[in-house]
Amino acid sequence: EKVLAALPADLPVPIVVVQHMPPEFTRLYAERLDRNTPFRVCEGTAGAELVPGGVWVAPGGYHMVVARNDRRVVLGINEEPREHGCRPAADPLFRSVADVYGARALAVVISGMGVDGLKGSRRLYEAGAQIVVQDEATSVVWGMPGAVAKAGLADVIAPLPRISEEIVARTVTARRAATESARAQAVA
């Protein structure tokens, strides 16, 4: 909630979230985020189109993935086997994000137990994506971000209050630079 609340409402990318929570709790979590952040937040549903400025939380009891459907990117949900004892889990989402967005993706791993997110982060890393993880000092549990950091996959290890700044720097700033570069090339 702190990370999302500190982001600008005009963030030019969609956001997908996995929180290890059972059914009903993820709906309540999405509702709370919707009230307390500048974004429209809802539980992910099959076929929902990802659009900039929207946030989708994986529904409890389901893995959430992204897929390309013509020119659109849409959500899928499934009841495939639990990973790391979890469903939803970060790894299935991260793998699908790597497949769809490749080097244009940004993954953020914050406080959590276990190693969920490590294999998916490796896939994202191999695709050229950027990965930001929370530091140990500000994590309640440094399992998930620690596993990614220890594997050498993190571009940045940051305290929780700086995670939002990293997201903005890696999305808004990067997009502005690309737009300015394209304009300069068009003029030249």
N, C-alpha and C positions, 0 to 999 in steps of 0.2 A: 504493500500500500504506500509506503514512504517513497519508494522508487517511482511508481506511477504518478503519485501526487506531485512530484517535483518536475515532471516532464511538461513541455509546452503542449497545449491542446492541439496545435497545428502540426504535430509530429508527422512527417511525410511517409510513414510506414505503418503497416498493420502490426499488432502485437499479439502473440499467442502465448498463453501461460499454462504451465502444468504445476499444480500444487498437489502433493500427496494427501488427498482428502477423500473420504467416502461420499457416496451419493447424498444429496440434500445439503451437505456442508458446502459443496462447491457452488451450488446455486445461491446460497446465502452469502458466500464469499464474493461471488460476482456482483450481487446486489449491493453489497457494502462498498466494493470498489467503484461501482457505478455512481454511488452517492458521494464518495469522498475523493474522486479524482476527476480531472477535466475530460475524461473519455467516456464514450458509450461502451459499457462493459456488459457482456452477457456470457452465459455458458455456451460453449461451442455446440453447434448442431450440424448434422450432415448436410452438405450442400451450401452452407453459408459462405458467401463470397467475402474474401479478405479485402478490405479497403483501408487506405491510410486513415489513421485516427481512431480505428476501432480496436477493441481488445476482446479477445475470446479466451475464456477459462475452460480447460478440459473438464468435461463432466465426470463426476465421481463414478467409478466402476467401468470407465471406458478409456481407451487410448485415443488421443486426438492426433490426427495427421493432416498434412496439407497435400494437395494434388493440383496439377494443372488441368484445367478444363477449357480447351481452346485457348483464348487469351486471358481467361480469368484464373485466379487461384482460389480454390474452395477447400473447405474443411471436410474431413471424413472422420467418423468415429467408429470404433470397432471394439469387440470383446476378445481380441486375440489374447494369448496367454500373458499372465502377469510377467513383468520384467523387474527383477530385483525385489520381488514380492509386492510390486505396486501396479495398480491400474487405476488411474492414469500414471504413466511413467514418462520421463523426459526423453529417454533414448529413442522411442518410436517417433516422437515429434521431431527431434533433432535430425534423425536420419531423413525424414521426409522433407524437412526444410533444406537440408543439404542437397537433396535430389532436385528440388524445385528452384531454389534461389542460388545455390552454389556460393560463389565468392561474394555475392551481394547480401548475404545473410549476416546477422549479428546475433550471437547467442550470449545470454547472461545467465550465470549460475550463481544463485545465492544460497545462503544457509540451508542445510539439510543433511539428514543422516544417509550413510551408505555411499554407493558409487553410481547411482542413477545419473545419467548425463555424461558419464565418461566416454562410453563407446560412441554415443551420438556426437559428442564434441570432437572425437577423433575423426569421424566422418566429415564433420563441418570443417575442421582444420585442413583435412586433405583436399577439400573442395575450395579452399582459399578463403573461407569465411573468417570473420573476426570473433574472438571469444573474450568476454569480460567475466571475471569471477570476483566474488566478495573475498576480502582478506580474512585471515583467521581471527584477528583482534576484534572485529565487529560481528563475527558470525556467532550465532547461538550454538550451532554445530558446524564444524568445518569439514564434514565428510564429503559432501558432493563438490563444493568448490575446491576443497583441498585435493581431491583426487584428480581433478582437471589440471590444477596448478602443478601438482607434483609430476604429472605426466608431460609437462612442458608444453601444454596446448593453449595456455592462456596468453592473450596479447597484453592484457592488463590485469593486475590483481589490485583491487581498490577497496577502500573502506565503504561501507554501505552509503554514507552520505554523498559519496562521489560517484556512485554508479549512474545516477541520472545524468550527471555532467558527461560521463563517458558515452552514454547512449546518444545524447544530443551531439556531441563532437563527432561521433562516428556515423550519424545519420543525417541530421540537418546540415551540418557543416560540410560533409562530404558531398551531399546533393547540390548544395550551392556552388561548391568548387567545380563540380562536373558541369553544371549549367553554365557557369561563367566561361569555362574552357570551351564548351561547345559554341557559345556566342562568339568568343574570340576567333575560333577557327572559321566560323561562318563569315566574319568580317574580313579575315585575311585573304 
